[in-house]
Amino acid sequence: MLKTRIITAIVLLAVLLSVLCFNHFFVFAGLVTVFFGAAVWESFRLFQYKQAWLVALFWTAAFAYTFFFGRGLGYASFWFSLCAALWLLRFVPALALGLPPLEGMGNTLLSLVYAVAIVGCFVAMLMLFQHSPLYLLSVMALVWIADIGAYFSGKVLGKHKLAPTISPAKSWEGALGGAIAVLLIATLSIFAAGAAPALGDTFAVRLQAKFGWAAALAVLLLLVAASIVGDLFESMLKRRAGIKDSSNLLPGHGGVLDRIDALIPVLPVAALIGAWL
């Protein structure tokens, strides 16, 4: 299982880095559309739509038309603001209040709202990529660092459960370890930017240059918290649906949604803040 997981991770990373290095918007847009379609299909499966693939096909076609052939990217800030509001007003409270039953209008409405959040995540990918591939990668790396830091900190120090009814494996010590890892790596990248000019166009470096240390560290902590919320919310959806993974599209990793759940709230917020940088 571990071998399969590692091989899949290497392949995914190789594909992502190859596309980013190629630095062609429509090639990247094609990859984004494929992963968007997979993610939204998995999402509707979690809400137990009987024809999830058909609904996902419609959403994917609408996504491609709006943001590649229409003028949807011109309203990107609206999508980012909407997504930030949805997470703050709907998804975060759900962690304490719970989810509606799988049958009924509440479930249908929540499925549509979550699909909108996924749209915002992938629109943010496009906008961050348009700034530069390195800029996009630097935002995504913050989430990966937080996840890796949380995993190892939780393994070694984890004693106090973060959300025992949602994800029993997560601990407060793990969350703190992930946050410290992000702050440490970001700080090192900021100090290294003088000797490595390429780092000047990364999210953390630009953030500190524009707003100073206190605000930069506060924003980074906000993004770490958002990544945890995104992870926990998808865990709630899976627990309610009675499944372990959102799908088996990625051997050893589960589904696409399992890999981007923490990115869904983070990327729109980062893109919204990035507009001020």
PyMOL commands that set and color helices and strands:
alter all, ss='L'
color gray80, all
select helices_A, chain A and resi 2-22+25-46+52-69+72-97+105-131+133-157+172-192+197-201+203-211+213-241+256-260+263-274
alter helices_A, ss='H'
color red, helices_A
select strands_A, chain A and resi 161-163+167-171
alter strands_A, ss='S'
color yellow, strands_A
deselect
rebuild
show_as cartoon
